[in-house]
Every structure is written in structure tokens, then in C-alpha cells.
Amino acid sequence: MSDWIDPDDAPMLTADFFARAEIRENGRLIRPANGTLTRPGRPPVGDAPKQQVSLRLDREVVAWFRAQGAGWQTRMNEALRQKAGL
């Protein structure tokens, strides 16, 4: 599988996109962005939100969990919780 992405596959930029976009002139902020793109990441869920980490795992391990389909990260988390006795 190639990492190349055809630029013709890029989504169309609509008037709404530009209405919400940040505007700068000569590096000076004229208007901050507003809308969904201004909130980084996913909001915390519940009383104990999960923590994002960077982790190196064997390719085979990741491939096995991904092959199980959607929700593979949740299943990986559950397997780690069980192993840790949590």
C-alpha cells in the first residue's frame, strides 16, 4: 500500500470552511478560527477520561488486534487491564 495521496481526492473547500477559518495578514492574527476545528482532540468522557500515550508495539501484535475489526484499541486496553489485574 502506498502512502501517496492523490491531491484530486482532497475534499472541496466550501464557503463554510472559509467562514470558520483563521485569518492572518503578514503574520498578524486578524480573526481567530471558530467552529469544530478550534477544539483540539476529543473531549474527556466520564469521570475517568483515558490518557493518550505514544507506545511502540510489535507489528504483529498491532496487526492481530486490528484484524479483529472496529474497537481494536478498546480490546487492546481491556487485554492490558486484565494482564495488570485491574
C-alpha positions in Angstrom: 0.0 0.0 0.0 1.4 3.4 -1.0 1.5 6.4 1.3 0.9 8.7 -1.7 -2.5 10.5 -1.6 -3.9 11.8 -4.8 -4.5 15.6 -4.4 -7.6 15.2 -6.5 -9.1 13.2 -3.7 -8.9 16.2 -1.3 -12.3 17.5 -0.1 -13.8 20.6 -1.7 -13.3 23.8 0.4 -16.7 25.3 1.0 -17.8 28.8 1.9 -18.4 27.5 5.4 -14.8 26.3 5.7 -13.6 29.8 4.9 -16.2 31.4 7.2 -14.7 29.4 10.1 -11.0 29.7 9.1 -8.4 31.7 10.9 -7.4 34.9 9.0 -3.9 36.3 9.3 -2.2 39.1 7.5 1.6 39.5 7.5 1.7 37.0 10.4 -0.8 39.1 12.5 -4.0 37.4 13.6 -7.0 39.3 12.1 -9.7 36.8 13.1 -9.3 33.6 15.1 -10.8 30.4 13.8 -14.2 29.4 15.1 -16.1 26.2 14.9 -15.3 22.5 15.3 -11.7 22.7 14.2 -10.7 25.1 17.1 -11.2 22.4 19.7 -8.2 20.0 19.7 -8.8 16.4 20.4 -11.8 14.6 21.7 -13.5 15.9 24.9 -13.0 13.8 28.1 -15.6 11.1 28.6 -17.0 10.3 32.0 -15.3 10.7 35.4 -12.1 8.9 34.3 -11.1 10.1 30.8 -8.4 8.0 29.1 -4.9 9.2 28.7 -3.3 9.5 25.3 0.2 7.9 25.1 2.7 7.0 22.4 3.7 3.4 22.5 5.9 1.1 20.4 4.5 -2.4 19.9 5.4 -5.3 17.6 3.8 -5.0 14.2 2.3 -8.5 14.5 0.6 -7.5 17.8 -1.0 -4.4 16.3 -1.9 -6.3 13.1 -3.6 -9.0 15.2 -5.7 -6.6 17.1 -6.6 -4.6 14.0 -7.6 -7.7 12.2 -10.4 -8.2 14.9 -12.1 -5.1 13.4 -13.5 -1.9 14.8 -12.9 -1.4 18.5 -9.4 -3.0 18.4 -7.9 -0.3 20.7 -10.6 -0.8 23.3 -9.9 -4.6 23.2 -6.2 -4.0 23.5 -6.9 -1.8 26.5 -9.0 -4.5 28.1 -6.3 -7.1 27.5 -3.7 -4.9 29.2 -6.2 -4.2 32.1 -6.7 -8.0 32.6 -2.9 -8.7 32.4 -2.4 -5.9 35.0 -5.1 -7.4 37.2 -7.3 -4.2 37.1 
